Amino acid sequence: MRKAKMAKENFEEALAKLDGIIKKMESGDLSLEESLKAFEEGIRLARLCEKKLDEAQRRVEVLTKEGGQIVGQPFEEQ
């Protein structure tokens, strides 16, 4: 079931859930068992976010190919 759930979550949803987990854990109000479960879910979400970012990077590289070579274009923050 986790794999199906992971496939349906998008980057923004996973990142928002991860942020919520971090806030709960930082509050110090969770029991040890709850903290461990939250940590496991956080790791899963962090891996999902990393995977989604890697996929996006590969797509950008494909789109920026010139003459068979990938042209590195640094991202400029606005």
Backbone as numpy.savetxt, mean C-alpha at the origin, in Angstrom:
# Nx Ny Nz CAx CAy CAz Cx Cy Cz
-9.90 -16.48 1.59 -10.71 -15.29 1.59 -9.86 -14.04 1.59
-8.71 -14.08 2.24 -7.85 -12.90 2.28 -7.38 -12.47 0.91
-7.04 -13.44 0.04 -6.58 -13.09 -1.29 -7.68 -12.41 -2.08
-8.90 -12.88 -1.96 -10.02 -12.24 -2.65 -10.23 -10.84 -2.12
-10.13 -10.68 -0.80 -10.29 -9.36 -0.20 -9.17 -8.43 -0.66
-7.95 -8.94 -0.71 -6.82 -8.14 -1.09 -6.96 -7.64 -2.53
-7.48 -8.48 -3.40 -7.61 -8.13 -4.81 -8.63 -7.01 -5.00
-9.63 -6.95 -4.14 -10.69 -5.96 -4.29 -10.32 -4.60 -3.71
-9.40 -4.57 -2.75 -9.03 -3.30 -2.14 -8.14 -2.50 -3.09
-8.42 -1.21 -3.17 -7.53 -0.38 -3.96 -6.53 0.31 -3.03
-5.59 0.99 -3.61 -4.52 1.62 -2.84 -5.06 2.59 -1.79
-5.97 3.44 -2.19 -6.50 4.46 -1.29 -7.22 3.85 -0.09
-8.01 2.81 -0.34 -8.72 2.13 0.75 -7.73 1.48 1.71
-6.74 0.79 1.14 -5.75 0.10 1.98 -4.96 1.11 2.80
-4.58 2.21 2.20 -3.81 3.23 2.91 -4.63 3.86 4.04
-5.91 4.10 3.78 -6.78 4.67 4.82 -6.94 3.69 5.98
-7.11 2.40 5.67 -7.23 1.39 6.73 -5.93 1.29 7.52
-4.82 1.34 6.82 -3.52 1.29 7.48 -3.34 2.48 8.41
-3.74 3.65 7.97 -3.67 4.85 8.82 -4.52 4.67 10.08
-5.71 4.11 9.92 -6.58 3.86 11.07 -5.95 2.89 12.07
-5.32 1.86 11.55 -4.65 0.88 12.42 -3.52 1.53 13.18
-2.75 2.35 12.50 -1.63 3.04 13.16 -2.14 3.92 14.29
-3.21 4.66 14.04 -3.78 5.53 15.07 -4.26 4.72 16.28
-4.93 3.58 16.01 -5.40 2.73 17.12 -4.22 2.22 17.94
-3.18 1.77 17.24 -2.03 1.20 17.95 -1.29 2.28 18.74
-1.20 3.47 18.18 -0.52 4.56 18.88 -1.28 5.04 20.10
-2.60 4.80 20.12 -3.41 5.25 21.25 -3.05 4.49 22.53
-2.55 3.26 22.36 -2.20 2.46 23.52 -3.39 1.80 24.19
-4.56 1.87 23.57 -5.77 1.33 24.17 -6.05 -0.12 23.80
-5.22 -0.72 22.96 -5.46 -2.09 22.53 -4.78 -3.08 23.47
-5.41 -4.22 23.63 -4.78 -5.30 24.39 -3.65 -5.88 23.56
-2.87 -6.74 24.15 -1.78 -7.37 23.42 -2.32 -8.16 22.23
-3.37 -8.94 22.46 -3.96 -9.73 21.38 -4.50 -8.84 20.27
-5.19 -7.77 20.64 -5.71 -6.83 19.63 -4.57 -6.15 18.88
-3.50 -5.82 19.59 -2.33 -5.20 18.96 -1.70 -6.14 17.94
-1.59 -7.42 18.29 -1.01 -8.39 17.36 -1.87 -8.55 16.12
-3.17 -8.61 16.30 -4.07 -8.72 15.14 -3.99 -7.47 14.28
-3.95 -6.30 14.92 -3.84 -5.05 14.18 -2.51 -4.99 13.42
-1.44 -5.46 14.07 -0.12 -5.48 13.43 -0.14 -6.38 12.19
-0.73 -7.58 12.32 -0.82 -8.50 11.19 -1.60 -7.87 10.03
-2.70 -7.23 10.34 -3.50 -6.58 9.30 -2.71 -5.41 8.70
-2.00 -4.69 9.52 -1.18 -3.58 9.03 -0.09 -4.05 8.07
0.54 -5.16 8.39 1.56 -5.73 7.50 0.93 -6.12 6.17
-0.25 -6.75 6.23 -0.94 -7.15 4.99 -1.25 -5.92 4.14
-1.76 -4.88 4.78 -2.10 -3.66 4.05 -0.87 -2.96 3.50
0.21 -2.93 4.27 1.45 -2.30 3.80 1.98 -3.05 2.57
1.91 -4.36 2.59 2.36 -5.15 1.43 1.48 -4.89 0.22
0.17 -4.78 0.46 -0.75 -4.47 -0.63 -0.42 -3.11 -1.24
-0.19 -2.12 -0.39 0.15 -0.78 -0.87 1.45 -0.82 -1.67
2.43 -1.54 -1.18 3.71 -1.65 -1.88 3.50 -2.30 -3.26
2.68 -3.34 -3.30 2.40 -4.02 -4.57 1.72 -3.07 -5.55
0.74 -2.33 -5.06 0.02 -1.40 -5.92 0.95 -0.29 -6.43
1.84 0.20 -5.58 2.79 1.22 -6.02 3.76 0.66 -7.05
4.22 -0.56 -6.85 5.11 -1.20 -7.82 4.41 -1.35 -9.18
3.15 -1.76 -9.15 2.38 -1.90 -10.39 2.24 -0.56 -11.09
1.96 0.48 -10.33 1.81 1.82 -10.91 3.13 2.28 -11.51
4.23 2.02 -10.83 5.55 2.41 -11.34 5.84 1.71 -12.66
5.53 0.42 -12.74 5.76 -0.32 -13.99 4.91 0.24 -15.12
3.68 0.60 -14.82 2.81 1.19 -15.85 3.36 2.52 -16.34
3.86 3.33 -15.41 4.44 4.62 -15.79 5.68 4.40 -16.66
6.50 3.43 -16.30 7.70 3.14 -17.08 7.34 2.71 -18.50
6.31 1.90 -18.64 5.88 1.47 -19.96 5.41 2.66 -20.77
4.68 3.55 -20.13 4.14 4.72 -20.83 5.22 5.73 -21.20
6.35 5.72 -20.52 7.40 6.71 -20.79 8.55 6.14 -21.62
8.36 4.96 -22.20 9.41 4.38 -23.05 9.60 5.25 -24.28
10.86 5.49 -24.63 11.18 6.22 -25.85 12.28 5.46 -26.58
12.02 5.08 -27.80 13.01 4.38 -28.60 13.50 3.09 -27.98
12.62 2.37 -27.30 13.01 1.11 -26.68 13.69 1.28 -25.34
13.95 2.49 -24.94 14.61 2.76 -23.66 13.61 3.42 -22.71
13.68 3.04 -21.45 12.84 3.71 -20.47 13.54 4.98 -20.05
12.82 6.07 -20.17 13.37 7.37 -19.81 12.90 7.68 -18.39
13.83 7.80 -17.48 13.49 8.14 -16.10 13.03 9.57 -16.01
11.84 9.75 -15.51 11.29 11.09 -15.32 11.01 11.27 -13.83
11.78 12.10 -13.14 11.50 12.28 -11.71 10.14 12.93 -11.52
9.46 12.49 -10.48 8.16 13.05 -10.15 8.36 14.40 -9.49
7.68 15.40 -10.01 7.80 16.74 -9.43 6.54 17.05 -8.64
6.71 17.30 -7.35 5.57 17.65 -6.51 5.13 19.05 -6.83
3.83 19.27 -6.79 3.28 20.58 -7.11 3.12 21.40 -5.88
